[in-house]
Amino acid sequence: MSRARDMADLGSSATRLDTVGGASGSFGIGRNVIVNSAMMVSQRGTSFASVGNVYTLDRFSMYKQNAGSAFTVSQSSVTDLAGFANAFKVDCTTADTSIASNEQVHMAYKAEGQDLQRFQKGHATALGFTLSFYVKTNKTGVYTVKMFDRDNSRDVSGSYTVADANWNRYTINFPADTTGKFDDDNASSLEIFFQLVQGSDTTGGTLNTAWRANSDASAASGQVNFADSTSNNWEITGIQLETGSGDATDFEHENYGTTLAKCQRYYQKHTMPQDYSDGVSNTAIYRSYILPVEMRANGTGAEVSTIRYWSGGTPTNASASVYGGGNSFNITATSLTAARGYVDGVFSLDAEL
């Protein structure tokens, strides 16, 4: 059963809306800006050790700056939160109890400007931002979230207070901003930082809860040190960003296929079919394929597993390059002893923000 309970105001208002459950919602309405908000898709893998400044679960990255701590990120299975099956989980594997002034560790999400026009930022009619999410952690205390407008180099922060080790839904209301429009393009305009470790450069003074020219000072005031013990873990799911400055609406669920297609706009991983080819010479094979989803931009290609070729007998590794356009990709396998045959392998294309 869902229940409401107000938390102490620590700058931007933070309210714990629901305990376990309360995950009902409408499908396909499009209120939520966040892609893969229920952490269903993780094309890169399900566990990432010693992470730092890399994408992990689709659309979400970890960022570390000058940190002595270490973390493993995983796509965890959720059994104790009705309506959700997965979460983004951070485990502290190396503790750091003496935080340097310039240390930072956070989970980040980046959104395209063309998906943010609904907030009317930079206009007299600008709307507020309502961010809601479910968190479970055994490290209680105050956590901070920073929103960064990359187009105009402006920021604002809010906070939520964890009082127990259960799943709870939290909402942070960020104010409207009549200064600085989001660019109407496919580049990163709004970046959201769920902060876990912050040094004194950002934790002094009173938490900044009004839009301003971007600054480290007071961007994470009150933030707990999540890295103070290797027993600490933090999980998040059901992230929703919508217009307004009041209560969050019910979480907007989405089917897996729709979420996967949205994620493939930014990253795709495919097993190359065992595709017969005559090639164009006796030493190379060139193949082109249409992508299932057009990507945000030309994807940077990489081999996930070695591309091989064979024309009978044992498959032989090929020296291959992978490159992608918006809606297609090409593979070139060179230095072959014979071009007539099959090729296979796993490749990825990355067009992340």
N, C-alpha and C positions, 0 to 999 in steps of 0.2 A: 504494500500500500504506500502511495506517495504521501509525503507530508511536507509542509513548508516550515522553514525556520530561518529567521534573520540572523546574520552574523554581524559581528562588530564592524562598524565603518572604519576603513583604513585608507581613506582617500576615495578613489572611485568606488561606488557602492558594490559590495560583494555579498550576494545572498545565496545560501545553500537552499536550493529549491526542493530537491527530492533526495530521499534515501534510496535504497535498492528498489529498483522498479521505476515506474514513471517513464518508460521508454516508448510509450505509444506516440504515434505521429502519422502525418499524411505522406503519401508517396508522390513524388514527381512534381511538387508544387514549385520548387526552385527558390525557396527562401534562403537556403544555406549557401554561402559563398565557398565553404571549405570542401575540397575534393578528397575523397577517401576518409571522411571524418569518422567513420566507424572502424577504421583500420582493417578493412577486409582484404585489401590488395597489398601484396608485398612481393613484387616481381624479382627483386634483387636477392631475396633469400629471407629466412626467418630468424636468423641470429647474426649479430654483428659485434665482434669483440674489439675492445680498445678503440672505440669510435672517436673520431674527431674531424669535424668539418666535412662530413659526407652525408649523402642521402641514404636512408635506410628503408623503412616502409615507404611505399609510394607517396610522394609529395611532402614528406617530412624529413628533415635533416637534423643532425646534431652538430653543435658548434662548441668548440673549446678554444679558449685563449689563455695562454700562460698558466694552465692548470696542472697541478701535480697529481690530481686524481685521475682515475681511469674508470671507464664504464662499458658495460655490455648492453646493447639494445636488442630487443627481440619482439617479434609479433607474438604476444602471449595469448593463450586461450583463456577466455573468461567464462566462468561457470556460475558466478554469484552476482551477476547484474542482469536482470531480466531485459531481454530485447537486444543484447549485444553478445557477440561470440569472440571478439578479438579486441586487443588493446596494444598500444605502444608502451613497452615496458623498459625502464631504465634500471639496471642494477649497478650499484657502486662496487667495483672490484678492487680498487686501490683508494684508500682513504686519504684525505688531506684536511688536517685540522688547523693548519696555519695558512690562511688564505692571503695571497699577495694582493696588493691594492688593485692590480689590473687584471685579476682573474675573472673569467666569465665562462659559464657553461649553460647552454640552453637548448631546447628543442625549438626548431624554427619552421614556419610555414610562409610561403610567398605566393601572392595572388597577382594576376595580371590586371593592369589598369582598366581594360575594357570590361572586366567583370565587376568593377567597383563603382560604375557610374551611378548606380541606384542610391548611393550614399550622398550624392549631390555635394560632395566636399568642394570647398572653395566658392560656393554660391551662398547667397543670403538665405536660401531655403535648406541649407545643409542639415542632414539627419545624423542622429547619433548612431553608435555602433554597440550592438548587444552581443557579447561573446559568452557562450555557455559551453560547459564540458563536464564530463565525469572524471573524477580523479580518485585513486586509491593509493595510499602510501602509509608506511609505518613511521615516517619521519614527519611528526606533526609540527605545526607552526605556521608562520606567514610565508606565502609564496607570491611572487610578483610576475606580472605579464606586461611586456612592453609592446606597443604598436608603433611601427616606424614607417612614415610616409617617405619613401625613397625619392619620389619625384620632386618633392619640395624640401627635403631634409628637415622634417618635423617629427616630433614624437610625443607620446603620452603613455602613462603607465597606470595600472590598477593592481589590485591584490585580492587574494582569497585566503582564508584561514582554515587550515586543516586541524580539526579537533579530535579526530579518531581515525582508526585504521580501516574504516569501511569505505565502500563506494559511496560517494556523494556527488550530487550535481551542484555546480557552482555557476553563478552568473556575475559577470563584470560589465557594468555600463560605462562605455567611454563616450565623452561628449562629442557633439557635432563640431566641425571645424569649418569656419567660413573663409579661411585663408588657405590658398593652394589647392588647385584642382588636380585630381588624378589624371594622368595622361590616358587618352583613349587609344591604347595600343596593347601589344602582346608582351610587353616587358614587365618586370617586377615593379609594382607601385606600392603595395602594402605588405609589410613583413611583420609577422607576429612572433614574439619570442617568449616562450614559456620558460622562465628562468629558474635554475636549480642551484647555481653557485655564482655568487657575485662578490667582488672585492670592494674595498672601501671607496674606490673611485666612483661607485654607483650607489652605495648604500647609506651615505651620510644624509643628514637633514630629513626633511619631510617628503614623502613620496610625491612625485610630480604627477598630478592628475588633470592637468590642463594642457592642451596642445601648445607647443612652443618650438622654437628653433632647436634642432636636435642637440642633446647634451648627455654626457654620461652621468653627471651629478644628479642625485636623487631619483635616478631611473629605477632603482631597485631597493629603496629604503625599507628596512625591516625583513629582507629576505633571509630565510634560514640557510644554513650550510648543509645542503643535502649530502655533501661528500664527507661528512665527519665520521662515517662508519661504513664498513663493508657489509653491514647488515641492512643498509638502506636500499629500498626499492620504491619506484614511483611508476604508476600506470595511468594512462589517460586514454579516453575514447569518447565518442559522441560529441565531437567538437562542432559547434554551430556558430556562425557569424551571420547576423541579420541586421536589418535596419531598425532603428528605434532606440529609445533610452529607457525602456521599462522592463517588464518581466520578459524572460525568454519564452518563446513558444515551445510546444512539444518538439522533441527531436524529430527531424525529417528523415525517415528511413528511405533507403534507395536500394534497388536490386543490384546484385553483384555485377551483372553484365553491363549495366549503365555505368557503375563506378569504374570497372576495368577500362571501359572505352575512354572515360574522362582521364584516367591515369595514363593511358597510352598516348595521349596528346603530348605528354612530357617525357615518357620513357617506355620503350618496348623491348622485350626480349623474346626471341623466336628461335625455334629449332628449324634449321634450314632443311627443306624437304630433300629426299634423295632424288635429285633432279638430273635426269639424263641430259647430257649436253655434248655437242660435237666441238664446241669451242670455236676459236677463230685461227688457231695455229696449233702446232704440235707441242706447245709448252705452256699454254694458258687457257683458263676457262673464265668467261665473263657472263654473269647472270644478273638480271634485273627482276625485281618483284614489286608488286603493289602492296602497300601497307594496309592493314585492316582499318586504321584510323589515321587521318592526316595529322601530322605533328605540328606543334606550335611553331617550330622553325626547323631548318635543316638539322638533322640529328647527327651527333658525333658518334661514329660507329666503333665498335670494339668486338673482338672475339671473346665470347664467354668460355667456350670450349673450342679447341683447335679445329679449324675447318680442314676436312680431309678430302681426298679424291681417290678414285680407283677406276681402273679400266679392266678389272679382272684380277684375281689374286687378293693379296692383303692390302687394305686401305693404307694410303700414304699421306702423311701430314703435308698440307700445302701452305705456302707463304701467302697469306690472304690479306686483303684490305676490304673494309666495309665502310660505305658512306651512304648517307641518305638525303633525299630531298624532303619536301613537305609530305608527300604521299607515296614515296617509293624508296627503295634502297637497292644498292648495287654491290655485288661481291666480285672481286677479282682474285683469282687464285693463280699464282705464277710459279715459275721454276718447276714445271711438271715434266715428267718423262713421257707422258702421253695425255693429250687433252680430252680424248674421247672416253667418256665414262660418267660416273656419278660423283656428286659432291654432297657432303653433309657437314653438320656442325651447329653450334649455337652462337648467336650473335646478339648484340644489343645496340640500340640507338638511343642517345640521350639528348633531349632538348629542354632540360630543366632550366628554371629561372635562376 
